[in-house]
């Protein structure tokens, strides 16, 4: 990412392991030009489709923003699509999908625009929660109605981002530098608690903290959100990875996890992470709380699933009954798969507890 060559490792690393690290870490497009010729050849069949996807994402993304804007819908490009502007070349930042925040969220109008652009709706009806998915060839899109499921300080922050956003084109907005920075860490923290980190997110963090923004404003926001320690540890990790400061014990724990579980985590890291995040010292208590949280949704999510609660909150017990009945009729099958903890042992749990502690969670 800089001008100097990276240091050679003190111990030899097998080419196959480097290949696995690159793919697990989501950094194929970032490091491919710098890899030895034999590794480039080995990864060529993965690299060329990734380049094609990146070009198509940028092309289709611009068409989507234009189409939504022409329909009178305000929109903001999120996550990787915005972060890739920080890289020396936008094609160096790999993305799984495009994320766009839309206001006002009119699903019927959004679906009409997307179908006219050749996309298919992934679900027959509007999602009751965060976003709706659309797909076309190698391009997957998440159109967001909200950014988080927090009902406290983060929700208050989210309601204000449009006021600070800059309009760059008719109905097309860009987050303020401060909100862009804060949102990166909110999203990073959410994925962190789900057991994933990945090298790509570490690079994003390093590039982002180099930008110009009101640092006192973001530090105040993190203090209010309870993310101060997490933010400090992620900055330390990113700087250590780039050779700016020594790698300390916390960074060792975080890097071990990043190399092992990669950018999206695994079934083990996700489940062990849920248990560890919801336990107060007891693995059994964490399993119970995780199950209860998955079945009995927070009130804000219940309102998204049952809009009648906006006007008649007294109907919450009836809505709980309807949800439980739905789960018992078959909807619980997917939950059972996600909450099957039989293969999660004490070592997995302890590892995730150490991971969270090293991250400041």
N, C-alpha and C positions, 0 to 999 in steps of 0.2 A: 504493500500500500504506500510505501515511501520510496525514496531514492536508493537507499542502501540495500545491499543484498542481505537476506536473512542468514543467521548463523547456521553452520552445519551442526547436526545433532552430535552429542558426545557419544551416544551409543547408536549402533546401526539399527535402522528400522526397515523391515521387509517391505518391498514394493506393494505387496498385497494389502498390508495393513495401512499404508499411506492411501491406497485406493479406497479402502473402507472408510477411513477417517474423512476423506474429501466428500464422499457421497453421504455419509451419516451427518456430517456437519453442514451440509447444504452450501458448500463453497466451491462447487465444480467450476462455475463460470468465473469465479474470482481468481482461482489459482491455476487454472489450466495452462495459460500461456507461459507460466514459470516452471511447469513440471518438466522433468527429464523426458527426452524424446520417447523412450520406451513406455513410460507411464502415459504420455499423451496418446500413443497408439492404442494402449490398453483401454483407455477411457473414451476413445473417439466415438464409439457407438452410443455413449451416454451424452457426450458433449454436443454433438451436432443437433440432436433433437432438443436439447436444452437451449441452444442458441435460437433455433426456429421458434420455440415456445416464447422466448423472451421478446423476439421481434414482433410476433403476433400479439402478445400481451400489450405491447406499447401501441401498436396500430389499432387494435380493437378497443383498447381503453380510451384512446382519444375520440373514437367514434361514439362510444357510450356517453362520455361526458358531453359531447356536442348534442347527441340525441336527447339526453335528459334536460340539458339547458334549453333546447328549442321547445321542449314540452313544458317549460316554465318551472322546472324542478331545480332547486339549488343543490349543488353537489360538491363534495370534497374528496380528493384522492387520499387514501390512507395507507399506513404501514409501508410495506416494501416498495410500492409504486412511488411513494413520495421519498422514501429513504434512498432509492437508487440514484437520485439526483446528486447525492453526496459523494458518490464513487467517481474515480477518474474517468470511467466510461459507464454509462447506464447499463450496458449489457453485462457488466461484471457482477451485478447484484441479482441473484436468482430469486424467483418468486414461485410459489405454488399456485397462487390465485391473485386476482385483483380485488381490492376492497374499496368501496365507495360509500360515503355517508350521504344520505339523501334527505332533503327537506322541501316541502312537506312530504311525508311518506304516503304516497297514494299507490297502493300495490297495483290496482287496475291500470293506471297510467304507466307505471314502471314496466309492467309486464308487456303492455302494448309496444313500448319503445324497444324493449329487448327482443321481442318476437320479430319486429320489423327489421332489426339488425341481424337476424338469422340465429339468435340464441334460443335455446330451449329452456323452459322452466323445469328445475329439478324436482319440484313438488307440485301436486295438482292444485293446492290452495296456499294462501299466504301463511308464512310461518307465524307462530304466536309469540316469537321472542325476538332475538337480536337482528337477524338478517334473513334474506331470501337468496337462494342460489340459482344461478343460471350458467349454462355451459354451451360451448361451441368449439368443436375440434379440441385443440390443446389449451383453450382458454376457459378458465373457470372464474366466475365472478360472484362476489358476495356483496349484495346491496344492503347496506345497514340502515336500520331505523334508529339504532342507539349503539353506543360504544362499549357499555359495560352493564353488568347486572348489579352494580352496587346501588344501594338505596340511601347512602349518606353523603359524605363530602364529595366523593367522585361524581355522584349524580348532579350535585350542585355545580361542580366545575363543568360538567358536560353541557349543562343548559346555557353556559355563557360562552362557549367556544365560537358560536356563530357571530356573536357581537364583536369578537376580536379578529375574526377571519377577514382576509383581504379578497375582494372580488377581482380576479384576473381577467375574466371574460364574462359575457352575459351568463349569469346564474352559475358560473364556475368559480369556486372559492379555494383559497389556500389557508390552512391553519396558521395562526401566528407562530413565530419561532418558539415562543415559550410553550404554547399548547402542544405543538408538534413534539417537543422534547418531553413534556409531561406524559403525553399519551404513549410514547414509546415505552416508558418505564411502567405505566399502568398495564399495558399489554404484556410486557416482558414479565412482570410480576405474576400476572394471571397464569401464563404458561409455565413459569417457574414452579408455582404451586401444583401444577398438573404434571410435574416431573420432567420437564424438558428445558433445555438451555441452548446448546448448539453453538458452533463456532461462528456461524453467520450473525447471530444476534450479538456476539461479542464484538465483531467487526463493526456492526451498525452502531453499537454503543460508543466505541472509540471515535468513529467519524462524527457522530452527533455531538459529542461533548467538545469537539473542536470548533463548533459553529458559534456565531455571535448571537447572544440572546441575553435577556435580563436574568442573571443568575440568582439574584436575591428573590425574584418573583417565583422561580421554580423551586428554590429551596424552601420558601414559605409554603408552597403548595404541597411539597413532599412531607413537610412536618405535619400539616393538617391531615394528610391522607395516611400517615403512619408509614411512609416509605423512605424515611431519611436514611436509616441504616442500610436498607436494600440498595438504594441509589449509590451510597458511598462504596459499598462492596462491589457493585457491578462496575463502577468507574475504575476502582483499583484493579479488578480483574482484567478489564480491557487494556489498561495501561501496562500491566505486567505482561500480557500476551504480546504487546507491541514493543517490548524491551525497554520501556521508559522507566520502570521501577522493578525491583526484584520480585520474584514469585514467592509469596509467603505461604504459610500453612493453609489459610483460608482459600487462597487461589488454587492450591494443590487439590483440595477437596472438590472445588467447583470444576476445575479442568478435568479431573478424573471422571466426573459425572458427564461433562460435555462430550468427552471422547467416547465414553461407553454408550450413552443413550442417544446422542445426536440431536438434531434440530427439532424433531417431532416427538422424541421420547419413545418409550415402548409400553407394552401392556403392563409390564412389571413396574416401571417407574411411575406410570400414571396411577395404578392402584395403590402401590406402596406410598406414593405421595399423598393421595387422598386420605389414607389412614393416618399418616404422620401429621398432616396439616390439621386434622380434626381431633387428634388425641391430646390429652393433657398429661401424658406420661404412660398411659396404658394402651397397648396395642388393641386389646379387645374393645375398649371404649371408643377408639378411633374407628374401628369397623362398624360399630353400632351407629355412631354419629354420621358416618359417611352414608350408610344405608338410609337412615332417616332423612338426611338432607336431600338425597336423590329422589326419594318417594314424596316427601312433603316439602314442596317448593316454597321458597320465600314469598312473602305476600306480593311483592312487585311482579314476580314471575307468574303468580296465580292470576293477577289482574290481566297480564298479557294473554294468558290462556283462556281466561273467562272475563271478557270485557264488561259483563253485567256488574262486576264488582265495583267498577268506577262509580256507578250510580247507586248501587245497593250493596255496600260492604257487609251488611248484616247477613247476606247470603253465603258468606265464606264457608260455614259448615256444610251447606248443601253442595258447594263446589268441591270441597274436600271429598265428599261422598262420591260425587261423579268421577273424580280423578281416580280414586281407589278402585271403583267399579271398572273403570276403563283398564287399569293396570291388571286387575284380576282376570279380565276377559282376554288377555294376551299381550297387552302393552308392557307388562312386566317382564316379558321374555328378554327384551334387549337390556333392561335394567339388571336382570339376573346375570347376564353375561358380563356386564360391566362391573358388577359388584360381587363376582365370584372370586373370593380372596383365598381359596384353598392353596394356591401355589405361592402365595406371598408369605415368606417366613420371617423370622426375627431379624436375620441378617439384612434382608431387603428393607425392613422397617427402620433399623438402626442406621443404615446407609442414608436413607432419605431424611431422617432427623438430623444427621450430620450435615447433609446438603443444605437443608433449610437454615440451620444455625450459621453455616459459613456464609450464606447469602444475606443474613440479617433478618430472617423471617421468624 
